[in-house]
Amino acid sequence: MNTVAAGSAFVAGLLSSGHCFGMCGGIVGAFSVGRGAATPASGGGGAGSRLPGLLAYNAGRIVTYAALGALAGTLGAAVGGLLPPDMARRGARLFAALFLVGLGLFLAGRPQFLQPIERLGARLWRHIEPLGRRLLVARSPGHAMALGLVWGFLPCGLIYSMLAMASLAGGPGDGALVMLAFGAGTLPALFAAGLAASRLRDLA
């Protein structure tokens, strides 16, 4: 297991809290103030009753990240195996350096480097996003998890930077581990967004 890469991905997830609020906070907030994060038995009352739905939503989102990480790790290992070892090492270092620069710029509020990649992802998202909207009002934790699975494909330069790291991890297992760690790092921000939105609804 590439624990160094996984640790770096976890820290990147934590540092991306502000970006996560901007990209997904509204989605999680809308989900939390509706019936989405509550189970049918809870009657939709209280932030605690919405915890199972929030857990399920985030689990689905992270499962999608891990699946994409496994795919990236597989592709990266396949490409590396086709190249001479020295060329593969140099190419991997250059690729990693470019995306680390892109990640730094992205977190600093200058996303231009990764925007072309985001635009490519947006083409796929146009076909997936209507399904996510239909799932926004979830009726059970399973429904909420399905929403997370879909919303894990949301175009995001930060995620694409982490997938680049996953592609260099050495294989599907390590690639999935990198993305699991990144997803875990994003949890505090998105849990806070969901619980805060639920609390505000209860006070209204």
N, C-alpha and C positions, 0 to 999 in steps of 0.2 A: 504493500500500500504506500502510495506517495503521500506521507503524512505532512511533509513540508508544503507541498502544493495545496493540500486540503486545509492546513492551517492558514495559509495565505488567503485562500478563497473565503474562509470563515471571517477573517478580519476585513476583507473587502466587503462582505455582506454587511458587517456591522457599520463600516464607514459609509456605506451607501444609504444610511437611514433617511437622510433628507431627500434623496432621489426617490426612494421607495415610497415615501409619503406623497411625493408629487405624482408618481406614475400609478401607484396602486392604492394609495390611501382613500381616494374617492370611491373606488370600486368596493373596497372593504367596508368603508363607511356606509355606502348605500345598501350593501348586503346586510350590515349589522342593524341598521335602523328599520329595515323591513322585517318580514317574517323569516328572512333567509338564514340567520344564524341561530334561530331557535328551533328546537324540536317540537313536533306537534303536541307532545304531552306538556310542554312547559308553558304553553299559552302565550309565548313571546314576551314574557315579563322578566325584567332584570338582566343585568349584564352577565351574571353567572349562568343563566339559562341559555345564553348564546355561546357559551364557551365550547360545547361540543361541535357546533357548526363552524366556528372559527378554526378549531383544531382540524376538522375535516377539510375545510377549504385550503388551509395552508399545507396539509399533508398532500392533497392532490396537486397543488402547485409544485411542491418539492419533488414529488414523484415524476412529474413532467420534466423538471430540470435534470433529475438523475437519468432519465431515459435519454434525453438529449446529450447529456454528458457521456453516457455509454456509447452512443452513436459517434460522437466527436472523437472519443478515445479510440474506437475501432478504426475510423477513417484515418486518424493521425498515425496509428501504428501501421496501417496498410501502406500509406504513402511512404513512411519512413523505411519500411522494409524493401521498397522498390529502389531506394537510393543507396549509393555507397555509404558506408558508415560515417566517414568523415564529413561528407556533404550533408548527410541527414542531421548530424549534430550541429553543424554551422547553420543550416537552414532553420532548425528548431530554435536556436538561440536568437537568430534575427527575428523570426516570427514572434517569439515571446517578447522580445524587446519592443517591437512595434506596438504590440497590443498592451504592454504595460504603460507605454507612453500614452496610448489612446485612453486607457483606463484612468490614468492620472489627470489627463485633460478633461475627461468626462466628469470625474468627481469634482474638478475645479470649476465646473460650469461652462466648459468649452467643448461641446459634443461634436464639433464639426468633423473631426477625424473619423468618427464612427457612424456619421449620418448616412453615408452611402450604403453601409451594411444594414442599417435600420430600415432603409427604404426597400431593400430586397425582402426583409422579413415582413414588412407591411403588406406586400403583395399576397403572401400566404395568409396573413392575419385577416385580410378582407373576406376570405372564405370561411374562416373559423369564428370570427367575432359574432355573427348573428346567433350561433348556437350558445355562446356565452351569455348573451343578453336574455335568451329564453330561460337560462338556468339561474338568472340573477336572484329571483325570488325562490329560494330553495325550501323544500318542505321536510327535509330530513338531513341528517349528517351525510348520508350517502349521496343525496342530491348536491349537498354543499361540496363534497369531494369531487363530484363530476365538474362542478363549476371551477374548482381549483385546477383540475386537470386541463381544462380548456384555457383558463387564463394564464397558465404557465407558458403559453405560446405568445403572449403579448410582446410585440417588438420592443426591444430594449438594448441599447448599445452596451450597457453594463453586463447583461446576461451574455451577449455575444463575446465580450472580452473574456468572461469566465469560461465560455465554451472553447475559446482559443487555448486557454490554459489546459482545459480538460483534454484537448486533442494532443497535447504534448505529455500527458501523464503516463503514457505507456501502454494503454489498452482499455477495454471497455469497463473493467472493474474500477480501475483508478480514475478513469474519466467520470464515472458515476459518483465516486467518492468526492471528487472535487466539487461537483455540482450539489451534492447533498450538503457539504460543508457550507457552500455559499448560501444555499437556501436556509440553513439553520441560522446563519448570521443575519439574514433579513427578518427573522421571526419577531424579535423584540419590537421593531418599528411597526410592523403590520398588526401585531397583536394590540399594541397601544392604540393604533388608529381605530381598530374595530371596537375595542372596549370603550374608548372615549366616545365614539359615535353612539354606541348603545347607551352609555351613561347620559349623554346629552338628550337622547330621545326620552329616557325615563324621567328626566327633570322637566321636560317640556309640558 
